[in-house]
Amino acid sequence: MKKLALAATTLGLAAGTAHAGGLDRSYTPIDPLFEQGNYAELSFGFTMPDVTGSDLAGNAISNVAGDYSTVGFAFKVDFNEKLSLAMIYDQPYGADTAYGGNPATTLLGGTSADAETHALTALVRWKFTDRISAYIGPRFLNAEGDITIAGLAYGPANGANFRFANTTGAGYVVGAAYEVPEIALRASLTYHSPVDLRFRTTETIPGAGTFTTFTNSETPETIELSFQSGINQSTLIFGSIRHAKWSDFTLTPTIFGNNLASFDDITTYEIGVGKRFTEKFSGSIAVSYEDTSGDDLVSPLGPTNGQTGITVGGKYIVNDSVDISGGVRYTMLGNGVPQTVGTPRGNFRNNDAISVGMKLGYHF
């Protein structure tokens, strides 16, 4: 049944990323660490969000969320029966938001955010026994971004722009796992530390001028509990609970003095089932749920609140070395009320996103 586990556990995420809460995109995966033997993979995801609404002045707001793609790469090597190393590259966070409309006549017209990140994680895993293991390693994150706040909702700050130059920070990942190979059972608990970032910032503020400053920020710490277990010779159940402490994330330029990106903590749940149909082909279906905050008030840079997603995936084993997996995910995005200084500025309802993804795996 161990082979079944390897064929199905990653399918729940095979569709890549959806329009998640905060700035999450890849959920910082560690799955390659548990592949058998030496292993490498290349993955690609593409997401098409549809996030529309209206402002409280009665102006329609067309889709503010741009399509985006993510890529990932990982390889894992065994040094001996107990010690292994995995290197994982992903794009964990991002933003691609832009409001249409005239900043002089609409509440949020001209507001935009563009953020890009790249992360490299190195994990060393030590097996104490066939069932118990632990892993730890550094994580390096590179980030940059650009934010414009515009529209009547921002008053005299209408049109302010903030450019956050490319910077790099470091954190760490630590976790432990318990496995029973005979029934394809695995439970793992993984912690990602915050990563401190210091951005060289160009602040352009209407009526004040342009200033070069520094902005301190940090990515959210996360903790994730994942599990899987075979329930018969051809069927596997899997799931996860992940908590991200986005309430600690701030982006407050020195001269402007106000936080540009405020989010609530986010807990994401997923449960799914995988089925092996033939010796070469298996499939899965998974449901995910991301809780909402106590009210619908959200940042204009992320005007949704919670989500529910359904993922259908499949995996084909080409030969003993190569496998291909892919999937499609449909995400229903929760309703959001964008606000500035605690005042509602619009409504976003009945929005969704479609994600597709592919992954090529190679055992060597």
GIURLIN-V400772 format. One record per backbone hydrogen bond with DSSP energy under -1.0 kcal/mol. NH is the residue of the N-H (numbers start at 1). CO is the residue of the C=O. E is the energy in kcal/mol with one decimal. If there is no record, write none. Layout:
NH	CO	E
NH	CO	E
This chain:
5	1	-1.5
6	2	-1.6
7	3	-1.3
8	4	-1.0
9	5	-2.2
11	8	-1.3
13	10	-1.3
14	11	-1.2
16	13	-1.8
20	18	-1.8
24	21	-1.6
25	92	-2.5
33	30	-2.0
34	31	-2.2
35	32	-1.5
39	76	-2.8
40	362	-2.3
41	74	-2.7
42	360	-2.1
43	72	-2.6
44	358	-2.6
45	70	-2.8
46	356	-2.7
47	68	-2.9
48	354	-2.9
50	352	-3.0
53	61	-2.3
54	347	-2.0
55	59	-2.6
56	345	-2.1
58	55	-2.0
61	53	-3.3
64	51	-2.3
66	96	-2.9
68	47	-2.0
70	45	-2.5
72	43	-2.1
73	89	-1.8
74	41	-2.0
75	87	-2.0
76	39	-3.3
77	85	-2.7
79	83	-2.5
80	83	-1.5
84	125	-2.0
85	77	-2.6
86	123	-2.6
87	75	-2.7
88	121	-2.9
89	73	-3.5
90	119	-1.9
94	23	-1.8
95	115	-1.7
97	113	-2.6
98	64	-2.5
99	111	-3.0
105	102	-1.7
106	102	-2.0
110	99	-1.9
111	108	-2.1
112	148	-2.5
113	97	-2.7
114	146	-2.4
115	95	-2.2
116	144	-2.3
118	142	-2.2
119	90	-2.8
120	140	-2.4
121	88	-2.8
122	138	-2.3
123	86	-3.0
124	136	-2.7
125	84	-2.6
126	134	-2.8
127	82	-2.2
128	132	-1.7
129	132	-1.8
133	177	-2.2
134	126	-2.0
135	175	-2.6
136	124	-1.8
137	173	-1.9
139	171	-2.0
140	120	-2.9
141	169	-2.8
142	118	-3.2
143	167	-2.6
144	116	-1.6
145	164	-2.2
146	114	-2.2
147	162	-2.6
148	112	-2.5
149	160	-2.3
152	106	-2.6
153	107	-2.1
154	151	-1.7
155	152	-1.6
157	154	-2.2
158	155	-1.9
159	149	-2.2
160	157	-2.3
161	204	-2.4
162	147	-2.9
163	202	-2.2
164	145	-2.8
165	200	-2.9
167	143	-2.3
169	141	-2.6
171	139	-2.8
173	137	-2.9
174	191	-2.1
175	135	-2.6
176	189	-1.8
177	133	-2.6
178	187	-2.8
179	131	-2.6
180	185	-2.4
183	180	-1.7
184	181	-1.3
185	180	-2.0
186	228	-2.2
187	178	-2.6
188	226	-2.4
189	176	-2.5
190	224	-2.6
191	174	-3.0
192	222	-2.6
193	172	-2.7
197	217	-3.2
199	215	-3.0
201	213	-3.3
202	163	-2.3
203	211	-3.0
204	161	-3.0
205	209	-2.7
208	205	-2.3
209	205	-2.4
211	203	-2.8
213	201	-3.0
215	199	-2.6
217	197	-2.8
219	195	-1.9
222	192	-2.1
223	243	-1.9
224	190	-2.6
225	241	-2.7
226	188	-2.6
227	239	-2.5
228	186	-1.6
229	237	-2.3
230	183	-2.6
231	235	-2.4
232	235	-1.2
236	274	-2.7
237	229	-2.7
238	272	-2.5
239	227	-2.2
240	270	-2.3
241	225	-2.3
242	268	-2.7
243	223	-2.6
244	266	-3.2
245	221	-2.5
246	244	-1.8
248	245	-1.4
249	246	-1.6
257	253	-2.6
260	251	-2.7
266	244	-2.6
268	242	-3.1
269	289	-3.4
270	240	-2.4
271	287	-2.2
272	238	-3.1
273	285	-2.3
274	236	-3.4
275	283	-3.1
276	234	-2.8
277	281	-1.7
278	281	-2.1
282	315	-2.2
283	275	-2.7
284	313	-2.2
285	273	-1.9
286	311	-2.3
287	271	-2.9
288	309	-2.6
289	269	-3.0
290	307	-3.1
291	267	-2.0
298	337	-2.0
302	299	-1.8
304	302	-1.6
305	334	-1.2
307	290	-1.5
308	332	-2.1
309	288	-2.3
310	330	-2.5
311	286	-2.7
312	328	-2.5
313	284	-2.3
314	326	-2.6
315	282	-2.8
316	324	-3.3
317	280	-2.8
318	322	-1.3
319	322	-1.7
323	361	-2.0
324	316	-2.7
325	359	-2.5
326	314	-2.3
327	357	-1.8
328	312	-2.3
329	355	-2.9
330	310	-2.6
331	353	-2.9
332	308	-3.4
333	351	-2.3
334	306	-3.2
336	348	-2.1
337	296	-3.1
339	298	-2.1
340	343	-1.8
343	340	-2.5
345	338	-3.2
347	54	-2.8
348	336	-2.5
352	50	-1.5
353	331	-1.9
354	48	-1.5
355	329	-2.7
356	46	-2.4
357	327	-1.8
358	44	-2.4
359	325	-2.7
360	42	-2.8
361	323	-2.9
362	40	-2.9
363	321	-3.1
364	38	-2.0
